[in-house]
Amino acid sequence: MDTTLHDPLLGRMLDGRYRVEHRIAAGGMATVYRAMDTRLDRVVALKVMHAGLASDPDFTARFIREAKAVARLSHPNVVNVFDQGSDGGVVFLSMEYVPGWTLRDLLRDGRGLSPRTALDVLEPVLAALARRTGAGLVHRDVKPENVLLTEDGRVKVADFGLVRAMTGESAVTSGQVMGTVAYLAPEQIQQGETDPRTDVYACGVMLFEMLTGSKPHTGESAMQVIYQHLSTDVPPPSTLVPGLAPELDTITVAATSRDAGYRPQDAVALLATLQQIRGGLTPAAAGRSRRRHPAPAAPAPGRAGPHQRAAQRPTTPGSASRPASRPAGRPEHRSAHRPVRSWTAPA
């Protein structure tokens, strides 16, 4: 049974402005809905905090404070935060709605991407993180689910739920490790500490996964994965994909060093290195991957693309006023098996 049909927020008007239309996804901190901003007549994504968190005044205050910090950012590769509000105990963010796919969708077949495509994805991610670093922010939950690939070939970084200002308060969160296990840096696990090199580590793990189609650390439980982060170095991607450029091995291993002091110091430094590597790749090396066929075909016309995950998502310029592609009242959600077109960055 589809529980979204019984979601009490569906059809509700929040703050006298946002009409909740579809549930997109749910996560540990929030549920994301597609909604209509009736005041500006545009589609947005509403990130609604779970009731248990919304009832915690300290957590809510931090949520609002961090939302304000993110809203001050402006970058073409960052999902915009428009508004923050509460209505009858419902605490929410209004964000840009991004039709398209996530990087996780593109990687779902496990075949990996060509170096050229991997860099086409990672370079805009790093540009977005560099903008955050310049604003004194660390993302802390960089992962494929939070990298959005738009229908016109752009890349946007989403999910500000774990963003933490580097100034003022400590990045430690009440003794709780915040983030997704497969992409956590060792210092995030051991001390709960984060700085720009924490995001660099997660980007290095994503680069390994994009190049090979596999995560470097796996296990039957979260604790097994955590132990590997702390005790095992990420191997060179060429151990799984022979023939990759040695420079890609070198930067992947450096970015995922267990000692943060050996990583590039921030997203700016990693981006500069990757751009140098791209310039030196031969056409054959740039196209090498485990992917033997194009990604599955796009869905039939008229079907909406998957949008955003629970602590993320929102509207792109030019897409905000796009009419809903599903009949009113029908829930819109991303299937784990939904086909994804072969995504290509703009030339």
FENUR-V331157 format. One record per residue. N is the residue number from 1. RES is the residue in one letter. D_CENTER is the distance of its C-alpha to the mean C-alpha in Angstrom with 2 decimals. Layout:
n=N res=RES d_center=D_CENTER
n=N res=RES d_center=D_CENTER
//
This chain:
n=1 res=M d_center=28.45
n=2 res=D d_center=25.52
n=3 res=T d_center=25.00
n=4 res=T d_center=23.13
n=5 res=L d_center=26.65
n=6 res=H d_center=27.74
n=7 res=D d_center=24.94
n=8 res=P d_center=27.03
n=9 res=L d_center=24.59
n=10 res=L d_center=24.83
n=11 res=G d_center=27.28
n=12 res=R d_center=27.46
n=13 res=M d_center=27.64
n=14 res=L d_center=25.81
n=15 res=D d_center=27.34
n=16 res=G d_center=29.72
n=17 res=R d_center=27.13
n=18 res=Y d_center=24.11
n=19 res=R d_center=25.17
n=20 res=V d_center=22.77
n=21 res=E d_center=22.82
n=22 res=H d_center=20.42
n=23 res=R d_center=18.25
n=24 res=I d_center=14.91
n=25 res=A d_center=13.48
n=26 res=A d_center=14.11
n=27 res=G d_center=12.68
n=28 res=G d_center=14.46
n=29 res=M d_center=14.55
n=30 res=A d_center=14.54
n=31 res=T d_center=15.01
n=32 res=V d_center=13.68
n=33 res=Y d_center=16.49
n=34 res=R d_center=17.41
n=35 res=A d_center=20.29
n=36 res=M d_center=22.91
n=37 res=D d_center=23.70
n=38 res=T d_center=27.43
n=39 res=R d_center=28.37
n=40 res=L d_center=26.62
n=41 res=D d_center=26.53
n=42 res=R d_center=22.90
n=43 res=V d_center=20.11
n=44 res=V d_center=17.37
n=45 res=A d_center=14.74
n=46 res=L d_center=16.05
n=47 res=K d_center=14.18
n=48 res=V d_center=17.22
n=49 res=M d_center=17.66
n=50 res=H d_center=19.48
n=51 res=A d_center=23.17
n=52 res=G d_center=23.69
n=53 res=L d_center=21.37
n=54 res=A d_center=22.63
n=55 res=S d_center=26.12
n=56 res=D d_center=25.47
n=57 res=P d_center=26.55
n=58 res=D d_center=25.12
n=59 res=F d_center=21.61
n=60 res=T d_center=21.92
n=61 res=A d_center=23.27
n=62 res=R d_center=20.39
n=63 res=F d_center=17.88
n=64 res=I d_center=19.97
n=65 res=R d_center=20.50
n=66 res=E d_center=16.89
n=67 res=A d_center=16.25
n=68 res=K d_center=19.18
n=69 res=A d_center=17.96
n=70 res=V d_center=14.68
n=71 res=A d_center=16.84
n=72 res=R d_center=18.92
n=73 res=L d_center=16.33
n=74 res=S d_center=16.86
n=75 res=H d_center=15.16
n=76 res=P d_center=14.69
n=77 res=N d_center=11.20
n=78 res=V d_center=10.05
n=79 res=V d_center=9.80
n=80 res=N d_center=13.24
n=81 res=V d_center=14.57
n=82 res=F d_center=18.06
n=83 res=D d_center=19.84
n=84 res=Q d_center=20.18
n=85 res=G d_center=22.91
n=86 res=S d_center=24.65
n=87 res=D d_center=27.12
n=88 res=G d_center=29.31
n=89 res=G d_center=27.08
n=90 res=V d_center=23.87
n=91 res=V d_center=21.47
n=92 res=F d_center=18.69
n=93 res=L d_center=16.55
n=94 res=S d_center=16.96
n=95 res=M d_center=14.10
n=96 res=E d_center=13.75
n=97 res=Y d_center=13.67
n=98 res=V d_center=12.00
n=99 res=P d_center=13.96
n=100 res=G d_center=12.93
n=101 res=W d_center=10.79
n=102 res=T d_center=7.55
n=103 res=L d_center=7.98
n=104 res=R d_center=9.02
n=105 res=D d_center=11.67
n=106 res=L d_center=12.91
n=107 res=L d_center=13.34
n=108 res=R d_center=14.90
n=109 res=D d_center=18.40
n=110 res=G d_center=18.17
n=111 res=R d_center=19.93
n=112 res=G d_center=17.59
n=113 res=L d_center=17.48
n=114 res=S d_center=20.07
n=115 res=P d_center=19.76
n=116 res=R d_center=19.93
n=117 res=T d_center=16.99
n=118 res=A d_center=14.91
n=119 res=L d_center=15.88
n=120 res=D d_center=15.33
n=121 res=V d_center=11.57
n=122 res=L d_center=11.40
n=123 res=E d_center=13.83
n=124 res=P d_center=12.09
n=125 res=V d_center=8.99
n=126 res=L d_center=11.88
n=127 res=A d_center=13.69
n=128 res=A d_center=11.18
n=129 res=L d_center=11.21
n=130 res=A d_center=14.94
n=131 res=R d_center=15.40
n=132 res=R d_center=14.01
n=133 res=T d_center=16.26
n=134 res=G d_center=19.09
n=135 res=A d_center=18.67
n=136 res=G d_center=18.89
n=137 res=L d_center=15.39
n=138 res=V d_center=13.26
n=139 res=H d_center=9.60
n=140 res=R d_center=10.46
n=141 res=D d_center=7.41
n=142 res=V d_center=5.61
n=143 res=K d_center=5.17
n=144 res=P d_center=5.41
n=145 res=E d_center=4.59
n=146 res=N d_center=1.06
n=147 res=V d_center=3.62
n=148 res=L d_center=6.49
n=149 res=L d_center=9.97
n=150 res=T d_center=12.72
n=151 res=E d_center=16.18
n=152 res=D d_center=17.78
n=153 res=G d_center=15.81
n=154 res=R d_center=13.56
n=155 res=V d_center=10.03
n=156 res=K d_center=7.95
n=157 res=V d_center=5.23
n=158 res=A d_center=4.81
n=159 res=D d_center=5.93
n=160 res=F d_center=8.94
n=161 res=G d_center=10.71
n=162 res=L d_center=11.21
n=163 res=V d_center=11.82
n=164 res=R d_center=15.39
n=165 res=A d_center=18.06
n=166 res=M d_center=19.77
n=167 res=T d_center=23.11
n=168 res=G d_center=25.12
n=169 res=E d_center=23.93
n=170 res=S d_center=23.09
n=171 res=A d_center=19.56
n=172 res=V d_center=21.08
n=173 res=T d_center=20.25
n=174 res=S d_center=23.55
n=175 res=G d_center=23.73
n=176 res=Q d_center=20.56
n=177 res=V d_center=17.85
n=178 res=M d_center=14.48
n=179 res=G d_center=11.35
n=180 res=T d_center=10.82
n=181 res=V d_center=14.00
n=182 res=A d_center=13.28
n=183 res=Y d_center=11.42
n=184 res=L d_center=13.71
n=185 res=A d_center=16.14
n=186 res=P d_center=19.78
n=187 res=E d_center=20.54
n=188 res=Q d_center=17.77
n=189 res=I d_center=19.55
n=190 res=Q d_center=23.06
n=191 res=Q d_center=23.31
n=192 res=G d_center=20.16
n=193 res=E d_center=20.15
n=194 res=T d_center=17.34
n=195 res=D d_center=17.72
n=196 res=P d_center=16.07
n=197 res=R d_center=16.99
n=198 res=T d_center=14.76
n=199 res=D d_center=11.65
n=200 res=V d_center=13.87
n=201 res=Y d_center=14.43
n=202 res=A d_center=10.88
n=203 res=C d_center=10.78
n=204 res=G d_center=14.18
n=205 res=V d_center=13.28
n=206 res=M d_center=10.74
n=207 res=L d_center=13.66
n=208 res=F d_center=16.06
n=209 res=E d_center=14.27
n=210 res=M d_center=14.04
n=211 res=L d_center=17.66
n=212 res=T d_center=19.07
n=213 res=G d_center=17.20
n=214 res=S d_center=17.40
n=215 res=K d_center=15.83
n=216 res=P d_center=18.32
n=217 res=H d_center=18.92
n=218 res=T d_center=19.62
n=219 res=G d_center=22.03
n=220 res=E d_center=23.42
n=221 res=S d_center=22.23
n=222 res=A d_center=19.66
n=223 res=M d_center=22.59
n=224 res=Q d_center=23.32
n=225 res=V d_center=19.89
n=226 res=I d_center=20.20
n=227 res=Y d_center=23.70
n=228 res=Q d_center=22.62
n=229 res=H d_center=20.19
n=230 res=L d_center=23.26
n=231 res=S d_center=25.93
n=232 res=T d_center=24.81
n=233 res=D d_center=23.71
n=234 res=V d_center=21.10
n=235 res=P d_center=23.47
n=236 res=P d_center=23.63
n=237 res=P d_center=21.82
n=238 res=S d_center=25.29
n=239 res=T d_center=26.49
n=240 res=L d_center=24.78
n=241 res=V d_center=24.99
n=242 res=P d_center=28.36
n=243 res=G d_center=28.95
n=244 res=L d_center=25.68
n=245 res=A d_center=26.51
n=246 res=P d_center=27.45
n=247 res=E d_center=25.48
n=248 res=L d_center=22.21
n=249 res=D d_center=23.46
n=250 res=T d_center=24.44
n=251 res=I d_center=21.25
n=252 res=T d_center=19.12
n=253 res=V d_center=21.68
n=254 res=A d_center=21.85
n=255 res=A d_center=18.17
n=256 res=T d_center=18.17
n=257 res=S d_center=21.55
n=258 res=R d_center=22.21
n=259 res=D d_center=24.10
n=260 res=A d_center=21.85
n=261 res=G d_center=24.90
n=262 res=Y d_center=24.69
n=263 res=R d_center=21.16
n=264 res=P d_center=20.65
n=265 res=Q d_center=20.91
n=266 res=D d_center=17.74
n=267 res=A d_center=15.23
n=268 res=V d_center=18.28
n=269 res=A d_center=20.36
n=270 res=L d_center=17.96
n=271 res=L d_center=17.40
n=272 res=A d_center=21.20
n=273 res=T d_center=21.86
n=274 res=L d_center=19.68
n=275 res=Q d_center=21.40
n=276 res=Q d_center=24.70
n=277 res=I d_center=23.93
n=278 res=R d_center=23.05
n=279 res=G d_center=26.40
n=280 res=G d_center=28.25
n=281 res=L d_center=26.96
n=282 res=T d_center=29.64
n=283 res=P d_center=28.94
n=284 res=A d_center=29.47
n=285 res=A d_center=27.12
n=286 res=A d_center=24.34
n=287 res=G d_center=24.60
n=288 res=R d_center=25.02
n=289 res=S d_center=22.79
n=290 res=R d_center=23.33
n=291 res=R d_center=22.48
n=292 res=R d_center=25.91
n=293 res=H d_center=25.30
n=294 res=P d_center=23.14
n=295 res=A d_center=20.25
n=296 res=P d_center=21.69
n=297 res=A d_center=22.95
n=298 res=A d_center=21.30
n=299 res=P d_center=22.20
n=300 res=A d_center=25.52
n=301 res=P d_center=25.93
n=302 res=G d_center=25.48
n=303 res=R d_center=22.71
n=304 res=A d_center=19.47
n=305 res=G d_center=16.20
n=306 res=P d_center=13.44
n=307 res=H d_center=11.39
n=308 res=Q d_center=8.94
n=309 res=R d_center=8.21
n=310 res=A d_center=10.28
n=311 res=A d_center=8.86
n=312 res=Q d_center=7.32
n=313 res=R d_center=8.97
n=314 res=P d_center=12.01
n=315 res=T d_center=14.91
n=316 res=T d_center=15.42
n=317 res=P d_center=18.78
n=318 res=G d_center=21.27
n=319 res=S d_center=19.50
n=320 res=A d_center=20.07
n=321 res=S d_center=23.54
n=322 res=R d_center=22.93
n=323 res=P d_center=24.83
n=324 res=A d_center=23.40
n=325 res=S d_center=23.89
n=326 res=R d_center=24.86
n=327 res=P d_center=28.00
n=328 res=A d_center=27.82
n=329 res=G d_center=27.43
n=330 res=R d_center=25.68
n=331 res=P d_center=22.38
n=332 res=E d_center=19.47
n=333 res=H d_center=17.08
n=334 res=R d_center=15.18
n=335 res=S d_center=17.38
n=336 res=A d_center=16.33
n=337 res=H d_center=18.94
n=338 res=R d_center=18.34
n=339 res=P d_center=19.24
n=340 res=V d_center=17.03
n=341 res=R d_center=18.83
n=342 res=S d_center=18.93
n=343 res=W d_center=16.33
n=344 res=T d_center=17.96
n=345 res=A d_center=17.14
n=346 res=P d_center=19.91
n=347 res=A d_center=22.88
//
